[in-house]
């Protein structure tokens, strides 16, 4: 099934701020040699694009952990 993205409702500046926050959050893990999985990276990208909030991102990650994804 093909995903259709809706135009972001956040500004370019907000998107860049979110991208920097995500990169800073994952940097320590990368330095330790950990790689994030596809589920996390897809969720991060949707957050950066403004498709959902930080609370939504947290909920999705909790559910992924509970589902062992």
N, C-alpha and C positions, 0 to 999 in steps of 0.2 A: 504494500500500500504506500502510495506516495504522500509525503507530508507537505502541506501547504503552509507557508509562513505568512503571518499577518504583519503588516508594516509596524515597525516598532513605535511605541508611544513615548519613548524617552528620547532625549536629545543626543546628538553625537557626543557631546562632552560627558554626559552621564554614561553612555556606553563605554567610552574610554576609561572613565573612572572605575567602572565595574571590571573592565578587562585588567586594569592594573591591580585591583584588589584580588582578583582570582589568581593572577600570576604571582603576587606576593604570598598568597596563602599556599600555593602549591610548591613554591621554590624550595623550602626546607626539605620536602619529601623528595624532590628531584635530586637535590644535593646528596641525599642518602641513598640514591639509586632506585628509589621507588618510582614506578610508573603508574599513572592513574588509568583506570579502566574506561572503556567506551561509554558506559552509562554515566559516569561522573563527567567526562569531557562533553558529552552531548548536553547534559543538564547545565553545565557551566556556560556553554555557548548560548543556550536559550536565555539564561539569566543576563548575559552580556548584551544580547539583542533586545532585552526589555520585554521578553515574552512572558516572564513571570518574576515575582518578587523574591527577595532573599528568604523570606519565610517559606515560600513555595519550594525554593531550592533545598532548604533544610529538610522539609517534609519528604521530598522525593528521595533525598539521600538516605534518610532514616528508613524509608520503605525499601529501598534497594538493599540496605544492610540486612533488614529483617528477612528479605527474600533471598539472601545469599547471592546477590548478583554482583 
